[in-house]
Amino acid sequence: MSKGKKIGLGILIFIVVVVAALAVVIPMLIDVDRYRPQVIAHIQEVTGKPAEIGKLSLTIFPKLSIRVDDFALGNPPGFPKGYLVRAERIYAEVDRDALMDRKVIVQALELDKPIIRLLSDPRGKWNFENPPDAMKNPKPVSNEPSSFTLGVISKVVVKDGDIAAAKLTSSGRPAPNFFEGRDVTIELEDVDINAFITETAARFMPKAEPIPQFVSSFFGATLAYAATPAGKPAAQGTLRAKSLSFGSFKATSVKTKLRLFPKQVFLDDLNFDLYDGHAVGDISLNLTGQSPRYALNARLGGVDVAKMLEAFPDGRGKMTGKMDGNMKLSGVIVNSPDPLAGMRGTGQLNVKDGKLPSVQLNKNLMMLAKLGSLGPGSGDPSSFQSISSDLNIADGKITSNKIVVVGNGIDIDGAGSLALAGEGNMAYDGVAKLAATQNPL
């Protein structure tokens, strides 16, 4: 190795050693944990919720950040004891120049594996809102000229989060979760913290627009769906999740764009797997009022009907096959064992190459016919080639005006309704055409 290369290598090693030493020494010299009581007091003042922080420490690589250990934000008064957010570790990237001036200005946040629990009381108030009697002007914990501010944060990242939402019953206890998200990763830009504070949220709400009407081509029924808001979102970005569950339905491998308003959520360009099939569409959630409302527009393909029905105890083993179709749904989230409670919608579905084990189309019809050579097709009498149906969901029932079944030697045209609550209720009428061999009749 030449002398010049040796000198260059020595300089490089010296720089690496100095930088590594600074990374260790600087955090030791700047004790940010001394400001922990002030940070807690400011968070409590802004949110009106009890806050906990185990420790604050400074890191300079890969970016100048304050590491927050054992963070927790509790539920406000009027909600059960517990936490809105808990995270073992949070990284808050801060403005370097402001920090030298003893001011903590957060530029970016990264939450590692947070647990988020959203609760709504019977009046429609949420635990993420400020309570009416939020703490104001707490006594200063120090006379030092340092400050901690929350406002617009350019980037917020949630990694592998565990999110759930539920309503409180009249007794004050949480009902079963109506939404659950597992291994959720969210990346948001320009997050305006002030937009989620009750006192200022009104000016961030979407501007009122006429709600477009969707007219069902099958039933002539008029259904209202959520309009795209005109206001600027308080945050927007992307969401990925291992699974998202809405009531009894579970979507996996979820990818979507995300827009957040103070009490509205929009999932745009939504892609997810659904019971071995795939679906695309969009979902909106409106958290204003006493009960959350939702709207869904989705196109389905290759959904395993048997696996989907396993989500409902009374539906197991009733049908198999692969389902395609499209759905438009809207409704109110209510605490009910009936999966159709509060739901309205329309759609068109087609199930191919399946079975109806409890119906056995050919066998049951032939028991009624008892006509010589009028014979069922060969094979399983419960099988069918396809079932096509229009859907109208309202008043706890699925009603169809036109159902076409191509069975194993039987074709059926029918109509009727189905209710899933309790033991369920099925009422269908139709005309069946049976294949027959040559015979004197």
C-alpha positions, 0 to 999 in steps of 0.5 A, a space after each residue: 500500500 502506498 504512503 498516500 493510501 495509508 494516510 487516506 485510510 488513517 484519516 478515514 479511520 480517525 473520522 469514523 472514530 470521532 463520529 462514533 465518539 460524538 454519537 456516544 458523548 453528545 447524548 451523555 452531555 445533553 440530558 433531555 430526560 430532565 425535560 420529561 415532566 415538561 413534555 408530559 405536562 404539555 401533552 396532558 394540557 393539549 390532549 386533556 388525557 393522562 400521559 406517561 413517559 418512562 424515559 427520554 434520551 437523545 440519539 444522533 444517528 441516523 437522525 437527530 431524534 429524541 427516543 421516548 421509552 414506555 409511552 402511554 396516553 390514557 383514556 379521558 374522563 368518562 371512559 373506562 380505565 385504560 389507554 388510548 395509545 401505548 408504545 414501548 418506543 417512539 422516535 421523535 425527530 427534532 429540529 436541530 437548531 431549535 434544540 440548541 435553543 432549548 426548544 423541542 420542535 417535532 418534525 417527524 414521529 415513528 411509533 414502533 409496535 403501538 397498541 391503539 384502542 379507540 372507544 366511543 361512548 353512547 353519546 358518540 364521543 370518542 376517547 381520542 377527542 378532548 374532554 370538555 373539562 380538558 386540563 388547561 394551564 397546568 402549573 409549570 414544572 420548571 422555570 427553565 426557558 425550554 419549550 415543547 410544541 406539537 403542531 403540523 408534523 411533516 411525517 408520522 410512521 406507525 410500524 406493526 401497530 395493533 388497532 381496535 375500535 369498539 363502542 361502549 354499552 349503556 353500562 360503560 363496558 366495551 362491546 366486542 370490537 367492530 374493527 380490528 387491525 393487525 400488523 398495521 403500518 401507516 405512513 402519513 404526511 403533514 399531520 396536523 395535530 390541532 385538527 384532532 383537538 375538539 376545540 379546533 376540529 370544526 374548521 378542518 371538517 370536510 365542506 358539506 356537499 350534496 350526497 350522490 344517489 345510487 339508484 339500484 338497477 335491480 330494485 328501483 331503490 335509492 340508496 345514499 353513499 358517502 361523498 368525497 369530502 372537499 376539505 383538506 385532510 388533517 393527514 394523508 398517506 398509505 396503509 398496509 396491514 396483515 389483516 383488517 376485520 370489520 365485524 365478522 369479515 376479515 380482509 388480509 394483505 391489505 394495501 390502500 391510500 389513506 385520508 384522515 379527517 378529525 372524525 372521518 376515515 377514507 380508504 382509497 384504491 383499496 386492495 385486499 385478499 378475501 377468503 382466498 380471493 381478491 377484492 378492490 374498492 374503497 371504504 369510508 368511515 364516519 365517526 360523527 353522531 351516536 353510531 359510526 357509519 360506513 360506506 363500501 364499494 367493492 369488486 370481488 373475485 375468486 372468494 371461497 364461499 365455504 371459508 367466508 361462511 365459516 365466520 358465521 356459526 349458522 352458515 358453516 357447511 351451507 355452501 361451497 364454490 368460488 364467488 365473483 361480483 360487486 357490492 355497494 353497501 352503507 350502514 350504521 355500526 350497531 351492537 348486534 349478533 345479526 351481520 346484516 343489522 343496520 346494513 343497506 346495499 345492492 350488488 350482483 354475485 355469481 358462485 361457480 362450481 359449488 355445492 349446497 349440501 343441505 339442499 341437494 337440489 336434484 335429490 329433493 326435486 326428484 323425490 317430489 317428481 317421482 316421474 319414471 325417466 325424469 332423471 337427475 344428472 349424474 354426480 353429486 345431487 347437491 352440486 351446481 355449475 353456477 348460481 347468479 343473483 342480484 341482491 338488495 340488503 335492507 331491514 335485516 334481509 337479503 332479497 333477490 328478484 332474479 336467481 338463476 341456478 344451473 345445477 346438475 341436471 336442473 336449471 332453476 329461475 327463482 326469487 326470494 329473501 334470506 335473513 341470517 339473524 338467530 336461526 335464520 329465515 329462508 323464503 324462495 319461490 321459483 320454477 325448476 327445469 329437470 333434464 329427462 331421458 327419452 321415454 314414453 311420457 
